[in-house]
Amino acid sequence: RDRGGVAGGGDPVSALEFLPGVHDGVPAADYHALDALSSTGIKKLQRSPAHFVVERTKAKPPTDAMRIGTAVHTLILEPERSGEVIEMPEFNARSSTERAARDAWLAAHAGAQAFDAETVTRMRAAVAAVRAHPAASALLSDGVAERSVFWRDAKEDVPCKARYDWHRADGGIVDVKTTADASPEAFSRSIATFGYHISAAHYWTGAEHVLGASPAFWAFVAVEVEPPYGVACYVLDAASLRAGMTLCARAYRTYRECIESGRWPGYPETVASISAPRWALREVY
């Protein structure tokens, strides 16, 4: 039966199924286990298909920044799950007895997002700052959190997936980002460094495939996780989206070619010219 849907999403899909459409309530673990091209995969393909394969088959533990980002997402977008973000007691790592007590505590709270007291305080302050920010609270109203979208690319016929932080009823998509610096200059650099424009283009493409219409807009809610917990909201411009679309199209093609050939190459096997960065050359010339 068709478990897809547009208006309210469909029933949760399992990790073993790829059903094109909009799906709500898909557990994060099932979403990540689904074999389809994600925005993270696209960014790895930009480096090389070989790096993509390693990233897909060799899971890396999340960094502290990634764990904090996930917890802040939970607190902002899924407040009904706020009980999963808990404060961890202090343990003396130099004591074998304390280490054993810590390990027992972690085992008893498996599945929770545990942090020290100071980190929990900072995260809750960041969440409060987002909720108190007029533009951020308006963007994060009247919508659905963690909506999953699955589709096959119309040109390359490869399976793709995306998971919207917040899908508004008016069709806008909102991405929540924790950051050290939410100022326009710094966040613009973050867009390039972390490929946020690639993610936006991939998610935008997914909406066009399964909803039959372009999103109303793509917006970021950026929140700093250190005092004073600055919040800034931005709409991604058309030029950045177009650049992301071009990179996504290349990745879809590369993904198809690798699947068809069974080859996932690394860097080019030719000799290429290379130069020092322009900033380094400016110091001399």
ABEGO torsion letter per residue (X at the ends): XBABEAAAEBBBBBAABBBBEBBBGBBAAAAAABBBBBAAAAAAAAABAAAAAAAAABBBBBBAAAAAAAAAAAAAABAAAAAABBBBBBBBAABAAAAAAAAAAAAAABGBBBBBAAAAAAAAAAAAAAAABAAAAAAABGBBBGBBBBBBBAAAGBBBBBBBABBBAAGBBBBBBBBABABAAAAAAAAAAAGAAAAAAAAAAAAAAAAGBBBABBBBBBBBABOAGBBBBBBBBAAAAAAAAAAAAAAAAAAAAAAAAGBBBBBBABBBBBBBBAAAAAAAX
